[in-house]
Amino acid sequence: MILINKKRKTSHFDISQIENFKALAFSWATQYEVCCLMDSNQGVQDEYKEQEVLIAAGYEDQLFYTVHNAFENLKSFYENNKDWLFGFLTYDLKNEVEKLSSKNPDYLGFPEMHFFQPTVVIEIKSELVLIHSSEKLPQDIFQTICDFKIKKSESATSISDLQNRMSKSTYIDTVGQIKNHILEGDVYEMNFCQEFFIENAVLDPFHVFNKLNEISRAPFSCFYKLKNRFLICASPERYMKKSENTLISQPIKGTIKRGADLAEDELFKKQLYNSEKDRAENVMIVDLVRNDFARVCEAGSVKVKELFGIYPFEQVFQMISTVEGKLKKEVHLIDAIKNTFPMGSMTGAPKVMAMQLIEKYEQSKRGLYSGAVGYITPDGDFDFNVVIRSMLYNQANQYLSFQVGGAIVYDSVPELEYEECLLKAKGILEVLQSLR
């Protein structure tokens, strides 16, 4: 059922303690059965950020997708609402874009797509809070949040041993098989992922998110609650942003650990920047993004604004490039998403063959992992992350999962690729260890 969009009431409020108000607002929002909390962690490594924090709580209307025509349904949902919309796109929507299928087992049960029109939207910009509400007065919501009492987690925590869907030896053997495909010219690069999981996991997802967000401060951190399913995300990567008629994508390819001190940090940064392997991985995905953008952007407008940028995060340095283009006037914003999805950093090149091999060699359905979470504004702008460095939790069947992976290229060393997976999971593993 499509609901008529109510005119929102908007008010702004001054605050002096951003972190304190954020903590109160986050905790308050999780009372709703559907909410999305996005934290830029004060703009870590993101010159394009619009807000420090964005919160969506409750829903006026929502869209679930489980069958066909996902992007057309999303386009209709957007056209009928023209309001703030928050939601996620799972990796397996690839089957809507190309003639592909997903047959690997799914233990989490997330819908392929979910978007909702929130009851309340909260923007925190420096020391200013904007509250957009379709029900209560913004000043009443602001006061409720200020008076909110954060309760300590009352949920019992029970974490059994971490298991892997694929043994280390199987992973290493499979990387060898993927390298054979590269030698045969089937692909130039393929993103290969593996799942780690815990069964019978009892925990407070919001408490876990707070721990992860503290340990792994990232510009695209996100907590998404859809009744009894949760995303706990510390993503460093932007999939795509639309600002007026400009599209921006910032693919990540290239990872190295942080040093023990500043001098070692500088050494590792230079090592990553000068790595021929990482540069090759990065430039292949940059070319793929440029090709995707060429389908929806004005001729001659697609530019590489930055190539091989080295950015520091809590556990790692990442090589990030930035691609921009001007969206064609006749291209709908949802078609801009459809024609560039899934993001090239999580597939490989050529894209379709890489996705076919991903389905062949991986042992779990990706689902929301390597998909995207984000928002669309009433003006038709949007911003979506890449769902990596994330845990997914089904509270009903007590299944907790995270996946990690990396780009396999001609000169990949299987043992080193496996070690890179563990490096990328370092923040998650630290959080899980703290729960024992």
URDANOR-V845431 format. One record per backbone hydrogen bond with DSSP energy under -0.5 kcal/mol. CO is the residue of the C=O (numbers start at 0). NH is the residue of the N-H. E is the energy in kcal/mol with one decimal. If there is no record, write none. Layout:
BEGIN
{{CO;NH;E} {CO;NH;E}}
END
This chain:
BEGIN
{{0;2;-0.5} {7;9;-0.5} {8;132;-2.9} {10;130;-2.7} {12;128;-3.1} {15;17;-0.7} {16;20;-2.4} {17;21;-3.0} {18;22;-2.1} {19;23;-1.9} {20;24;-3.0} {21;25;-3.0} {22;26;-2.1} {23;27;-2.5} {24;28;-2.3} {25;29;-1.4} {27;30;-1.4} {28;31;-1.7} {32;226;-3.6} {33;57;-2.1} {34;224;-2.7} {35;37;-0.5} {35;55;-2.5} {36;222;-2.4} {37;53;-2.4} {38;220;-1.3} {39;43;-1.6} {42;45;-1.9} {45;48;-0.9} {51;39;-2.8} {52;123;-2.5} {53;37;-3.1} {54;121;-2.7} {55;35;-2.5} {56;118;-1.2} {56;119;-2.1} {60;116;-3.0} {62;114;-2.0} {64;111;-1.3} {64;112;-0.9} {68;72;-2.4} {69;73;-2.3} {70;74;-2.2} {71;75;-2.3} {72;76;-2.4} {73;77;-2.6} {74;78;-2.6} {75;79;-2.3} {76;80;-0.8} {77;80;-0.8} {77;81;-3.1} {84;375;-3.0} {85;115;-2.9} {86;373;-2.4} {87;113;-1.8} {88;371;-2.6} {89;92;-1.9} {90;93;-1.7} {91;94;-1.5} {92;95;-1.9} {92;96;-0.8} {93;96;-0.6} {93;97;-2.9} {97;99;-2.0} {104;106;-0.5} {104;364;-2.7} {111;89;-2.3} {112;64;-1.8} {113;87;-2.7} {114;62;-3.3} {115;85;-2.4} {115;117;-0.8} {116;59;-3.7} {116;60;-0.9} {118;133;-2.1} {119;56;-2.4} {120;131;-3.1} {121;54;-2.5} {122;124;-0.6} {122;129;-3.0} {123;51;-2.8} {123;52;-1.5} {123;125;-0.5} {124;127;-2.4} {126;14;-2.6} {127;124;-3.3} {128;12;-2.5} {129;122;-2.9} {129;131;-0.5} {130;10;-1.8} {130;132;-0.5} {131;120;-2.6} {132;8;-3.2} {136;139;-0.7} {136;140;-1.9} {137;141;-2.8} {138;142;-2.0} {139;143;-2.2} {140;144;-2.4} {141;145;-2.4} {142;146;-2.0} {144;147;-1.2} {147;149;-0.7} {148;150;-0.5} {155;157;-0.5} {157;159;-0.5} {157;201;-2.3} {162;196;-2.7} {166;170;-2.6} {167;171;-2.6} {168;172;-2.5} {169;173;-2.5} {170;174;-2.4} {171;175;-1.6} {172;176;-1.7} {173;177;-2.5} {174;178;-2.3} {175;179;-1.4} {176;180;-1.5} {177;181;-1.7} {178;182;-2.5} {179;183;-2.1} {180;185;-2.5} {180;186;-0.6} {181;184;-1.2} {188;348;-1.8} {189;191;-0.6} {189;407;-3.2} {191;405;-1.6} {193;403;-2.1} {194;164;-2.8} {194;165;-0.5} {195;401;-2.5} {196;162;-2.9} {197;399;-2.4} {199;201;-0.5} {200;202;-0.5} {201;157;-2.9} {202;204;-0.8} {203;207;-2.0} {204;208;-2.5} {205;209;-2.3} {206;210;-1.8} {207;211;-2.6} {208;212;-3.1} {209;213;-1.3} {210;214;-2.2} {211;215;-3.2} {217;220;-1.0} {219;234;-0.8} {220;38;-2.0} {221;232;-2.7} {222;36;-2.9} {223;225;-0.5} {223;230;-2.3} {224;34;-1.8} {225;227;-0.7} {225;228;-1.3} {227;394;-2.8} {227;395;-0.6} {228;225;-2.9} {229;392;-2.4} {230;223;-1.9} {230;232;-0.5} {231;390;-2.9} {232;221;-2.0} {234;219;-1.9} {236;238;-0.5} {236;385;-2.0} {237;249;-1.3} {239;383;-2.2} {240;242;-0.5} {240;247;-2.4} {241;381;-1.3} {242;245;-2.2} {244;326;-3.1} {245;242;-2.6} {246;324;-1.7} {247;240;-2.4} {248;322;-3.0} {249;237;-0.6} {250;320;-2.0} {253;318;-2.3} {255;316;-3.1} {260;264;-2.5} {261;265;-2.3} {262;266;-1.7} {263;267;-2.5} {264;268;-2.6} {265;269;-2.1} {266;270;-2.1} {267;271;-2.6} {268;272;-2.7} {269;273;-2.2} {271;274;-1.1} {273;275;-0.5} {274;278;-2.4} {275;279;-2.3} {276;280;-2.4} {277;281;-2.6} {278;282;-2.8} {279;283;-1.8} {280;284;-1.6} {281;285;-2.4} {282;286;-2.3} {283;287;-1.7} {284;288;-2.7} {285;289;-2.5} {286;290;-2.2} {287;291;-2.5} {288;292;-3.0} {289;293;-2.1} {290;294;-0.6} {291;294;-1.1} {292;295;-1.5} {292;296;-2.2} {295;327;-2.6} {297;300;-2.1} {300;302;-0.5} {302;304;-0.9} {302;323;-2.8} {305;321;-2.6} {308;310;-0.6} {308;319;-3.3} {310;317;-2.4} {314;257;-1.7} {315;312;-2.5} {316;255;-1.8} {317;310;-2.7} {317;319;-0.7} {318;252;-2.1} {319;308;-2.1} {321;304;-1.6} {321;305;-1.4} {322;248;-2.6} {323;302;-2.9} {324;246;-3.2} {324;326;-0.6} {325;297;-3.2} {327;330;-1.5} {329;331;-0.6} {331;335;-1.7} {332;336;-1.2} {333;337;-2.6} {334;338;-2.5} {336;339;-1.5} {336;340;-0.6} {337;340;-0.8} {342;345;-1.7} {343;346;-1.4} {343;347;-0.9} {346;190;-3.0} {348;187;-3.2} {348;188;-1.8} {349;353;-2.3} {350;354;-2.2} {351;355;-1.9} {352;356;-2.2} {353;357;-2.2} {354;358;-1.9} {355;359;-1.5} {356;360;-2.5} {357;361;-2.4} {365;368;-1.7} {366;90;-2.8} {367;370;-2.4} {370;386;-2.2} {371;88;-2.7} {372;384;-2.7} {373;86;-2.3} {374;382;-1.7} {375;84;-2.4} {376;379;-1.9} {380;376;-2.8} {381;241;-2.8} {382;374;-1.7} {383;238;-2.0} {383;239;-1.3} {384;386;-0.5} {385;387;-1.7} {386;369;-3.0} {387;233;-0.6} {388;233;-1.5} {390;231;-2.8} {391;400;-2.7} {392;229;-2.4} {392;394;-0.7} {393;397;-1.0} {393;398;-1.6} {396;199;-0.5} {397;200;-2.9} {397;399;-0.5} {398;393;-2.5} {399;197;-2.7} {400;391;-2.9} {401;195;-3.1} {403;193;-2.6} {405;191;-2.6} {406;408;-0.6} {407;189;-1.9} {408;411;-1.8} {411;413;-0.6} {412;415;-0.6} {412;416;-2.3} {413;417;-2.0} {414;418;-1.9} {415;419;-2.1} {416;420;-1.7} {417;421;-1.7} {418;422;-2.0} {419;423;-2.4} {420;424;-1.4} {422;425;-1.4} {424;428;-2.9} {425;429;-2.0} {426;430;-1.9} {427;431;-2.6} {428;432;-2.1} {429;433;-1.6} {430;434;-0.9} {431;434;-0.7} {432;435;-1.1}}
END
